[in-house]
Amino acid sequence: VLYIQCRVRILRWESRSYYGSRGLHDVEAVYWALPLGLLAAAWERNMEETNGMSPFCGWRFFGIHLLMHLLFLRYVVPKWEPQMPASRVDYKGAMQRLDC
């Protein structure tokens, strides 16, 4: 739901804004690692409830998830979605083209 809300806000409500690169999308994709990592940590703690708690319970799955998420974004996603070259037009130049 958060991803859809951010995409609608960025693509529809801020359509006059100029983004010269994919930086905003890439940062948002990395930020998704944190809440999903917390979900993985909660899942590990739920699995360990019956076997007794260790002091590192939850941190292992959080760390593993974070590492796998970043590796996935770094090596797998660029293969699926070709990267367009960044534009050399700055913000002022893009706004001058929009103004009539």
Backbone as XML, in Angstrom:
<?xml version="1.0"?>
<chain id="A" units="angstrom">
  <residue number="1" name="VAL">
    <atom name="N" x="0.832" y="-1.188" z="0.000"/>
    <atom name="CA" x="0.000" y="0.000" z="0.000"/>
    <atom name="C" x="0.877" y="1.253" z="0.000"/>
  </residue>
  <residue number="2" name="LEU">
    <atom name="N" x="1.929" y="1.238" z="0.796"/>
    <atom name="CA" x="2.819" y="2.400" z="0.850"/>
    <atom name="C" x="3.509" y="2.614" z="-0.489"/>
  </residue>
  <residue number="3" name="TYR">
    <atom name="N" x="3.923" y="1.534" z="-1.126"/>
    <atom name="CA" x="4.598" y="1.655" z="-2.417"/>
    <atom name="C" x="3.655" y="2.270" z="-3.456"/>
  </residue>
  <residue number="4" name="ILE">
    <atom name="N" x="2.415" y="1.809" z="-3.498"/>
    <atom name="CA" x="1.442" y="2.341" z="-4.458"/>
    <atom name="C" x="1.175" y="3.815" z="-4.169"/>
  </residue>
  <residue number="5" name="GLN">
    <atom name="N" x="1.038" y="4.160" z="-2.892"/>
    <atom name="CA" x="0.787" y="5.555" z="-2.526"/>
    <atom name="C" x="1.948" y="6.440" z="-2.959"/>
  </residue>
  <residue number="6" name="CYS">
    <atom name="N" x="3.166" y="5.980" z="-2.754"/>
    <atom name="CA" x="4.322" y="6.789" z="-3.145"/>
    <atom name="C" x="4.430" y="6.913" z="-4.660"/>
  </residue>
  <residue number="7" name="ARG">
    <atom name="N" x="4.161" y="5.839" z="-5.383"/>
    <atom name="CA" x="4.227" y="5.903" z="-6.839"/>
    <atom name="C" x="3.161" y="6.845" z="-7.401"/>
  </residue>
  <residue number="8" name="VAL">
    <atom name="N" x="1.936" y="6.792" z="-6.854"/>
    <atom name="CA" x="0.881" y="7.695" z="-7.320"/>
    <atom name="C" x="1.251" y="9.136" z="-6.995"/>
  </residue>
  <residue number="9" name="ARG">
    <atom name="N" x="1.768" y="9.362" z="-5.811"/>
    <atom name="CA" x="2.156" y="10.723" z="-5.425"/>
    <atom name="C" x="3.257" y="11.239" z="-6.335"/>
  </residue>
  <residue number="10" name="ILE">
    <atom name="N" x="4.245" y="10.396" z="-6.612"/>
    <atom name="CA" x="5.369" y="10.841" z="-7.426"/>
    <atom name="C" x="4.950" y="11.015" z="-8.881"/>
  </residue>
  <residue number="11" name="LEU">
    <atom name="N" x="4.188" y="10.063" z="-9.418"/>
    <atom name="CA" x="3.879" y="10.111" z="-10.845"/>
    <atom name="C" x="2.725" y="11.037" z="-11.195"/>
  </residue>
  <residue number="12" name="ARG">
    <atom name="N" x="1.759" y="11.179" z="-10.317"/>
    <atom name="CA" x="0.588" y="11.988" z="-10.659"/>
    <atom name="C" x="0.644" y="13.368" z="-10.024"/>
  </residue>
  <residue number="13" name="TRP">
    <atom name="N" x="0.813" y="13.434" z="-8.719"/>
    <atom name="CA" x="0.719" y="14.718" z="-8.034"/>
    <atom name="C" x="1.953" y="15.582" z="-8.219"/>
  </residue>
  <residue number="14" name="GLU">
    <atom name="N" x="3.093" y="14.968" z="-8.441"/>
    <atom name="CA" x="4.305" y="15.744" z="-8.620"/>
    <atom name="C" x="4.789" y="15.639" z="-10.062"/>
  </residue>
  <residue number="15" name="SER">
    <atom name="N" x="3.863" y="15.618" z="-11.005"/>
    <atom name="CA" x="4.242" y="15.420" z="-12.405"/>
    <atom name="C" x="5.006" y="16.615" z="-12.970"/>
  </residue>
  <residue number="16" name="ARG">
    <atom name="N" x="4.871" y="17.779" z="-12.365"/>
    <atom name="CA" x="5.628" y="18.951" z="-12.846"/>
    <atom name="C" x="7.051" y="18.940" z="-12.325"/>
  </residue>
  <residue number="17" name="SER">
    <atom name="N" x="7.330" y="18.097" z="-11.352"/>
    <atom name="CA" x="8.693" y="18.021" z="-10.822"/>
    <atom name="C" x="9.574" y="17.258" z="-11.797"/>
  </residue>
  <residue number="18" name="TYR">
    <atom name="N" x="10.807" y="17.636" z="-11.846"/>
    <atom name="CA" x="11.748" y="16.998" z="-12.760"/>
    <atom name="C" x="12.745" y="16.175" z="-11.954"/>
  </residue>
  <residue number="19" name="TYR">
    <atom name="N" x="12.876" y="14.921" z="-12.296"/>
    <atom name="CA" x="13.855" y="14.043" z="-11.674"/>
    <atom name="C" x="14.804" y="13.591" z="-12.778"/>
  </residue>
  <residue number="20" name="GLY">
    <atom name="N" x="16.056" y="13.977" z="-12.685"/>
    <atom name="CA" x="17.006" y="13.701" z="-13.735"/>
    <atom name="C" x="17.569" y="12.303" z="-13.723"/>
  </residue>
  <residue number="21" name="SER">
    <atom name="N" x="17.256" y="11.530" z="-12.705"/>
    <atom name="CA" x="17.802" y="10.176" z="-12.633"/>
    <atom name="C" x="16.818" y="9.278" z="-11.889"/>
  </residue>
  <residue number="22" name="ARG">
    <atom name="N" x="17.202" y="8.032" z="-11.737"/>
    <atom name="CA" x="16.375" y="7.063" z="-11.019"/>
    <atom name="C" x="16.706" y="7.036" z="-9.537"/>
  </residue>
  <residue number="23" name="GLY">
    <atom name="N" x="17.409" y="8.023" z="-9.044"/>
    <atom name="CA" x="17.877" y="8.028" z="-7.663"/>
    <atom name="C" x="16.752" y="7.906" z="-6.641"/>
  </residue>
  <residue number="24" name="LEU">
    <atom name="N" x="15.665" y="8.620" z="-6.836"/>
    <atom name="CA" x="14.554" y="8.584" z="-5.893"/>
    <atom name="C" x="13.933" y="7.190" z="-5.833"/>
  </residue>
  <residue number="25" name="HIS">
    <atom name="N" x="13.749" y="6.569" z="-6.987"/>
    <atom name="CA" x="13.189" y="5.222" z="-7.018"/>
    <atom name="C" x="14.130" y="4.217" z="-6.358"/>
  </residue>
  <residue number="26" name="ASP">
    <atom name="N" x="15.426" y="4.359" z="-6.604"/>
    <atom name="CA" x="16.400" y="3.439" z="-6.024"/>
    <atom name="C" x="16.458" y="3.569" z="-4.508"/>
  </residue>
  <residue number="27" name="VAL">
    <atom name="N" x="16.407" y="4.792" z="-4.001"/>
    <atom name="CA" x="16.420" y="4.995" z="-2.549"/>
    <atom name="C" x="15.163" y="4.413" z="-1.916"/>
  </residue>
  <residue number="28" name="GLU">
    <atom name="N" x="14.022" y="4.592" z="-2.550"/>
    <atom name="CA" x="12.787" y="4.028" z="-2.012"/>
    <atom name="C" x="12.839" y="2.504" z="-1.991"/>
  </residue>
  <residue number="29" name="ALA">
    <atom name="N" x="13.429" y="1.907" z="-3.011"/>
    <atom name="CA" x="13.565" y="0.452" z="-3.046"/>
    <atom name="C" x="14.472" y="-0.041" z="-1.915"/>
  </residue>
  <residue number="30" name="VAL">
    <atom name="N" x="15.530" y="0.706" z="-1.604"/>
    <atom name="CA" x="16.417" y="0.321" z="-0.496"/>
    <atom name="C" x="15.700" y="0.494" z="0.833"/>
  </residue>
  <residue number="31" name="TYR">
    <atom name="N" x="14.919" y="1.566" z="0.979"/>
    <atom name="CA" x="14.193" y="1.784" z="2.235"/>
    <atom name="C" x="13.207" y="0.662" z="2.544"/>
  </residue>
  <residue number="32" name="TRP">
    <atom name="N" x="12.720" y="-0.025" z="1.518"/>
    <atom name="CA" x="11.794" y="-1.133" z="1.753"/>
    <atom name="C" x="12.470" y="-2.280" z="2.495"/>
  </residue>
  <residue number="33" name="ALA">
    <atom name="N" x="13.796" y="-2.333" z="2.514"/>
    <atom name="CA" x="14.505" y="-3.402" z="3.216"/>
    <atom name="C" x="14.269" y="-3.338" z="4.727"/>
  </residue>
  <residue number="34" name="LEU">
    <atom name="N" x="14.076" y="-2.152" z="5.272"/>
    <atom name="CA" x="13.934" y="-2.018" z="6.727"/>
    <atom name="C" x="12.632" y="-2.607" z="7.261"/>
  </residue>
  <residue number="35" name="PRO">
    <atom name="N" x="11.443" y="-2.209" z="6.762"/>
    <atom name="CA" x="10.230" y="-2.824" z="7.312"/>
    <atom name="C" x="10.127" y="-4.311" z="6.989"/>
  </residue>
  <residue number="36" name="LEU">
    <atom name="N" x="10.614" y="-4.721" z="5.824"/>
    <atom name="CA" x="10.583" y="-6.146" z="5.505"/>
    <atom name="C" x="11.574" y="-6.919" z="6.361"/>
  </residue>
  <residue number="37" name="GLY">
    <atom name="N" x="12.692" y="-6.291" z="6.720"/>
    <atom name="CA" x="13.644" y="-6.908" z="7.635"/>
    <atom name="C" x="13.056" y="-7.079" z="9.030"/>
  </residue>
  <residue number="38" name="LEU">
    <atom name="N" x="12.286" y="-6.096" z="9.481"/>
    <atom name="CA" x="11.602" y="-6.238" z="10.769"/>
    <atom name="C" x="10.584" y="-7.376" z="10.734"/>
  </residue>
  <residue number="39" name="LEU">
    <atom name="N" x="9.918" y="-7.534" z="9.610"/>
    <atom name="CA" x="8.990" y="-8.648" z="9.455"/>
    <atom name="C" x="9.726" y="-9.983" z="9.528"/>
  </residue>
  <residue number="40" name="ALA">
    <atom name="N" x="10.890" y="-10.063" z="8.884"/>
    <atom name="CA" x="11.692" y="-11.288" z="8.945"/>
    <atom name="C" x="12.171" y="-11.555" z="10.366"/>
  </residue>
  <residue number="41" name="ALA">
    <atom name="N" x="12.556" y="-10.508" z="11.098"/>
    <atom name="CA" x="12.986" y="-10.673" z="12.486"/>
    <atom name="C" x="11.835" y="-11.158" z="13.363"/>
  </residue>
  <residue number="42" name="ALA">
    <atom name="N" x="10.648" y="-10.621" z="13.151"/>
    <atom name="CA" x="9.483" y="-11.074" z="13.921"/>
    <atom name="C" x="9.160" y="-12.525" z="13.612"/>
  </residue>
  <residue number="43" name="TRP">
    <atom name="N" x="9.341" y="-12.919" z="12.376"/>
    <atom name="CA" x="9.085" y="-14.304" z="12.000"/>
    <atom name="C" x="10.074" y="-15.244" z="12.689"/>
  </residue>
  <residue number="44" name="GLU">
    <atom name="N" x="11.352" y="-14.829" z="12.766"/>
    <atom name="CA" x="12.343" y="-15.657" z="13.458"/>
    <atom name="C" x="12.030" y="-15.750" z="14.940"/>
  </residue>
  <residue number="45" name="ARG">
    <atom name="N" x="11.630" y="-14.646" z="15.550"/>
    <atom name="CA" x="11.279" y="-14.685" z="16.985"/>
    <atom name="C" x="10.078" y="-15.581" z="17.219"/>
  </residue>
  <residue number="46" name="ASN">
    <atom name="N" x="9.129" y="-15.585" z="16.299"/>
    <atom name="CA" x="7.964" y="-16.452" z="16.440"/>
    <atom name="C" x="8.372" y="-17.917" z="16.330"/>
  </residue>
  <residue number="47" name="MET">
    <atom name="N" x="9.338" y="-18.225" z="15.460"/>
    <atom name="CA" x="9.817" y="-19.601" z="15.328"/>
    <atom name="C" x="10.570" y="-20.043" z="16.573"/>
  </residue>
  <residue number="48" name="GLU">
    <atom name="N" x="11.296" y="-19.131" z="17.230"/>
    <atom name="CA" x="12.132" y="-19.470" z="18.370"/>
    <atom name="C" x="11.370" y="-19.505" z="19.690"/>
  </residue>
  <residue number="49" name="GLU">
    <atom name="N" x="10.099" y="-19.099" z="19.723"/>
    <atom name="CA" x="9.352" y="-19.074" z="20.982"/>
    <atom name="C" x="9.272" y="-20.449" z="21.622"/>
  </residue>
  <residue number="50" name="THR">
    <atom name="N" x="9.138" y="-21.466" z="20.819"/>
    <atom name="CA" x="8.995" y="-22.808" z="21.372"/>
    <atom name="C" x="10.333" y="-23.400" z="21.793"/>
  </residue>
  <residue number="51" name="ASN">
    <atom name="N" x="11.435" y="-22.957" z="21.214"/>
    <atom name="CA" x="12.746" y="-23.535" z="21.502"/>
    <atom name="C" x="13.551" y="-22.740" z="22.513"/>
  </residue>
  <residue number="52" name="GLY">
    <atom name="N" x="13.043" y="-21.677" z="23.039"/>
    <atom name="CA" x="13.795" y="-20.823" z="23.958"/>
    <atom name="C" x="14.471" y="-19.692" z="23.201"/>
  </residue>
  <residue number="53" name="MET">
    <atom name="N" x="14.523" y="-18.529" z="23.827"/>
    <atom name="CA" x="15.048" y="-17.342" z="23.151"/>
    <atom name="C" x="16.566" y="-17.257" z="23.293"/>
  </residue>
  <residue number="54" name="SER">
    <atom name="N" x="17.231" y="-16.959" z="22.206"/>
    <atom name="CA" x="18.655" y="-16.659" z="22.248"/>
    <atom name="C" x="18.814" y="-15.142" z="22.196"/>
  </residue>
  <residue number="55" name="PRO">
    <atom name="N" x="19.957" y="-14.612" z="22.639"/>
    <atom name="CA" x="20.104" y="-13.153" z="22.641"/>
    <atom name="C" x="20.115" y="-12.540" z="21.240"/>
  </residue>
  <residue number="56" name="PHE">
    <atom name="N" x="20.432" y="-13.330" z="20.224"/>
    <atom name="CA" x="20.480" y="-12.803" z="18.863"/>
    <atom name="C" x="19.247" y="-13.180" z="18.059"/>
  </residue>
  <residue number="57" name="CYS">
    <atom name="N" x="18.216" y="-13.599" z="18.733"/>
    <atom name="CA" x="17.001" y="-14.022" z="18.044"/>
    <atom name="C" x="16.349" y="-12.813" z="17.367"/>
  </residue>
  <residue number="58" name="GLY">
    <atom name="N" x="16.154" y="-12.906" z="16.074"/>
    <atom name="CA" x="15.575" y="-11.818" z="15.304"/>
    <atom name="C" x="16.607" y="-11.058" z="14.510"/>
  </residue>
  <residue number="59" name="TRP">
    <atom name="N" x="17.776" y="-10.849" z="15.070"/>
    <atom name="CA" x="18.816" y="-10.112" z="14.375"/>
    <atom name="C" x="19.391" y="-10.893" z="13.201"/>
  </residue>
  <residue number="60" name="ARG">
    <atom name="N" x="19.429" y="-12.213" z="13.321"/>
    <atom name="CA" x="19.983" y="-13.022" z="12.221"/>
    <atom name="C" x="19.141" y="-12.864" z="10.962"/>
  </residue>
  <residue number="61" name="PHE">
    <atom name="N" x="17.823" y="-13.075" z="11.072"/>
    <atom name="CA" x="16.963" y="-12.974" z="9.896"/>
    <atom name="C" x="16.910" y="-11.540" z="9.374"/>
  </residue>
  <residue number="62" name="PHE">
    <atom name="N" x="16.976" y="-10.560" z="10.285"/>
    <atom name="CA" x="17.006" y="-9.162" z="9.846"/>
    <atom name="C" x="18.252" y="-8.902" z="9.004"/>
  </residue>
  <residue number="63" name="GLY">
    <atom name="N" x="19.397" y="-9.336" z="9.485"/>
    <atom name="CA" x="20.643" y="-9.142" z="8.759"/>
    <atom name="C" x="20.678" y="-9.902" z="7.444"/>
  </residue>
  <residue number="64" name="ILE">
    <atom name="N" x="20.208" y="-11.149" z="7.471"/>
    <atom name="CA" x="20.172" y="-11.948" z="6.248"/>
    <atom name="C" x="19.244" y="-11.312" z="5.229"/>
  </residue>
  <residue number="65" name="HIS">
    <atom name="N" x="18.065" y="-10.863" z="5.693"/>
    <atom name="CA" x="17.127" y="-10.234" z="4.774"/>
    <atom name="C" x="17.712" y="-8.953" z="4.185"/>
  </residue>
  <residue number="66" name="LEU">
    <atom name="N" x="18.325" y="-8.137" z="5.023"/>
    <atom name="CA" x="18.905" y="-6.882" z="4.549"/>
    <atom name="C" x="19.977" y="-7.156" z="3.492"/>
  </residue>
  <residue number="67" name="LEU">
    <atom name="N" x="20.837" y="-8.119" z="3.752"/>
    <atom name="CA" x="21.880" y="-8.465" z="2.794"/>
    <atom name="C" x="21.287" y="-8.983" z="1.488"/>
  </residue>
  <residue number="68" name="MET">
    <atom name="N" x="20.324" y="-9.886" z="1.562"/>
    <atom name="CA" x="19.718" y="-10.444" z="0.360"/>
    <atom name="C" x="18.946" y="-9.372" z="-0.426"/>
  </residue>
  <residue number="69" name="HIS">
    <atom name="N" x="18.270" y="-8.483" z="0.282"/>
    <atom name="CA" x="17.511" y="-7.407" z="-0.361"/>
    <atom name="C" x="18.453" y="-6.486" z="-1.157"/>
  </residue>
  <residue number="70" name="LEU">
    <atom name="N" x="19.555" y="-6.088" z="-0.531"/>
    <atom name="CA" x="20.492" y="-5.188" z="-1.201"/>
    <atom name="C" x="21.185" y="-5.872" z="-2.376"/>
  </residue>
  <residue number="71" name="LEU">
    <atom name="N" x="21.534" y="-7.145" z="-2.221"/>
    <atom name="CA" x="22.136" y="-7.880" z="-3.332"/>
    <atom name="C" x="21.152" y="-8.030" z="-4.486"/>
  </residue>
  <residue number="72" name="PHE">
    <atom name="N" x="19.887" y="-8.277" z="-4.160"/>
    <atom name="CA" x="18.853" y="-8.391" z="-5.180"/>
    <atom name="C" x="18.703" y="-7.086" z="-5.950"/>
  </residue>
  <residue number="73" name="LEU">
    <atom name="N" x="18.677" y="-5.971" z="-5.223"/>
    <atom name="CA" x="18.546" y="-4.668" z="-5.881"/>
    <atom name="C" x="19.780" y="-4.320" z="-6.709"/>
  </residue>
  <residue number="74" name="ARG">
    <atom name="N" x="20.921" y="-4.762" z="-6.259"/>
    <atom name="CA" x="22.169" y="-4.413" z="-6.953"/>
    <atom name="C" x="22.393" y="-5.237" z="-8.218"/>
  </residue>
  <residue number="75" name="TYR">
    <atom name="N" x="22.075" y="-6.561" z="-8.169"/>
    <atom name="CA" x="22.456" y="-7.439" z="-9.263"/>
    <atom name="C" x="21.292" y="-7.998" z="-10.081"/>
  </residue>
  <residue number="76" name="VAL">
    <atom name="N" x="20.118" y="-8.156" z="-9.497"/>
    <atom name="CA" x="19.015" y="-8.794" z="-10.211"/>
    <atom name="C" x="18.105" y="-7.769" z="-10.882"/>
  </residue>
  <residue number="77" name="VAL">
    <atom name="N" x="17.724" y="-6.741" z="-10.170"/>
    <atom name="CA" x="16.786" y="-5.754" z="-10.715"/>
    <atom name="C" x="17.327" y="-5.058" z="-11.968"/>
  </residue>
  <residue number="78" name="PRO">
    <atom name="N" x="18.602" y="-4.674" z="-12.019"/>
    <atom name="CA" x="19.080" y="-4.046" z="-13.271"/>
    <atom name="C" x="19.011" y="-4.964" z="-14.485"/>
  </residue>
  <residue number="79" name="LYS">
    <atom name="N" x="19.028" y="-6.266" z="-14.299"/>
    <atom name="CA" x="18.907" y="-7.195" z="-15.424"/>
    <atom name="C" x="17.484" y="-7.199" z="-15.980"/>
  </residue>
  <residue number="80" name="TRP">
    <atom name="N" x="16.489" y="-7.018" z="-15.125"/>
    <atom name="CA" x="15.085" y="-7.020" z="-15.545"/>
    <atom name="C" x="14.677" y="-5.706" z="-16.174"/>
  </residue>
  <residue number="81" name="GLU">
    <atom name="N" x="15.177" y="-4.615" z="-15.639"/>
    <atom name="CA" x="14.725" y="-3.285" z="-16.020"/>
    <atom name="C" x="15.913" y="-2.483" z="-16.534"/>
  </residue>
  <residue number="82" name="PRO">
    <atom name="N" x="16.004" y="-2.269" z="-17.834"/>
    <atom name="CA" x="17.174" y="-1.544" z="-18.354"/>
    <atom name="C" x="17.231" y="-0.118" z="-17.814"/>
  </residue>
  <residue number="83" name="GLN">
    <atom name="N" x="18.418" y="0.299" z="-17.455"/>
    <atom name="CA" x="18.628" y="1.638" z="-16.913"/>
    <atom name="C" x="18.745" y="2.638" z="-18.056"/>
  </residue>
  <residue number="84" name="MET">
    <atom name="N" x="17.967" y="3.675" z="-17.986"/>
    <atom name="CA" x="18.062" y="4.745" z="-18.968"/>
    <atom name="C" x="19.181" y="5.691" z="-18.531"/>
  </residue>
  <residue number="85" name="PRO">
    <atom name="N" x="19.901" y="6.268" z="-19.458"/>
    <atom name="CA" x="20.955" y="7.206" z="-19.058"/>
    <atom name="C" x="20.348" y="8.456" z="-18.427"/>
  </residue>
  <residue number="86" name="ALA">
    <atom name="N" x="21.062" y="8.993" z="-17.474"/>
    <atom name="CA" x="20.593" y="10.205" z="-16.797"/>
    <atom name="C" x="20.632" y="11.386" z="-17.762"/>
  </residue>
  <residue number="87" name="SER">
    <atom name="N" x="19.682" y="12.264" z="-17.612"/>
    <atom name="CA" x="19.607" y="13.442" z="-18.474"/>
    <atom name="C" x="20.591" y="14.498" z="-17.996"/>
  </residue>
  <residue number="88" name="ARG">
    <atom name="N" x="21.082" y="15.280" z="-18.923"/>
    <atom name="CA" x="22.004" y="16.360" z="-18.578"/>
    <atom name="C" x="21.271" y="17.685" z="-18.399"/>
  </residue>
  <residue number="89" name="VAL">
    <atom name="N" x="19.961" y="17.674" z="-18.546"/>
    <atom name="CA" x="19.165" y="18.888" z="-18.396"/>
    <atom name="C" x="18.955" y="19.134" z="-16.907"/>
  </residue>
  <residue number="90" name="ASP">
    <atom name="N" x="19.241" y="20.342" z="-16.462"/>
    <atom name="CA" x="19.033" y="20.652" z="-15.056"/>
    <atom name="C" x="17.579" y="21.062" z="-14.808"/>
  </residue>
  <residue number="91" name="TYR">
    <atom name="N" x="17.256" y="21.316" z="-13.568"/>
    <atom name="CA" x="15.883" y="21.622" z="-13.182"/>
    <atom name="C" x="15.379" y="22.910" z="-13.844"/>
  </residue>
  <residue number="92" name="LYS">
    <atom name="N" x="16.202" y="23.935" z="-13.871"/>
    <atom name="CA" x="15.768" y="25.197" z="-14.473"/>
    <atom name="C" x="15.479" y="25.042" z="-15.960"/>
  </residue>
  <residue number="93" name="GLY">
    <atom name="N" x="16.300" y="24.284" z="-16.650"/>
    <atom name="CA" x="16.070" y="24.062" z="-18.072"/>
    <atom name="C" x="14.784" y="23.291" z="-18.340"/>
  </residue>
  <residue number="94" name="ALA">
    <atom name="N" x="14.475" y="22.315" z="-17.492"/>
    <atom name="CA" x="13.235" y="21.558" z="-17.653"/>
    <atom name="C" x="12.024" y="22.432" z="-17.372"/>
  </residue>
  <residue number="95" name="MET">
    <atom name="N" x="12.116" y="23.311" z="-16.381"/>
    <atom name="CA" x="10.994" y="24.200" z="-16.062"/>
    <atom name="C" x="10.782" y="25.223" z="-17.166"/>
  </residue>
  <residue number="96" name="GLN">
    <atom name="N" x="11.838" y="25.657" z="-17.835"/>
    <atom name="CA" x="11.678" y="26.598" z="-18.934"/>
    <atom name="C" x="10.967" y="25.962" z="-20.110"/>
  </residue>
  <residue number="97" name="ARG">
    <atom name="N" x="11.181" y="24.661" z="-20.317"/>
    <atom name="CA" x="10.477" y="23.962" z="-21.393"/>
    <atom name="C" x="9.005" y="23.776" z="-21.068"/>
  </residue>
  <residue number="98" name="LEU">
    <atom name="N" x="8.640" y="23.687" z="-19.790"/>
    <atom name="CA" x="7.247" y="23.500" z="-19.398"/>
    <atom name="C" x="6.443" y="24.786" z="-19.466"/>
  </residue>
  <residue number="99" name="ASP">
    <atom name="N" x="7.091" y="25.904" z="-19.153"/>
    <atom name="CA" x="6.393" y="27.191" z="-19.158"/>
    <atom name="C" x="6.072" y="27.606" z="-20.592"/>
  </residue>
  <residue number="100" name="CYS">
    <atom name="N" x="4.852" y="28.034" z="-20.788"/>
    <atom name="CA" x="4.426" y="28.458" z="-22.136"/>
    <atom name="C" x="4.481" y="29.959" z="-22.278"/>
  </residue>
</chain>
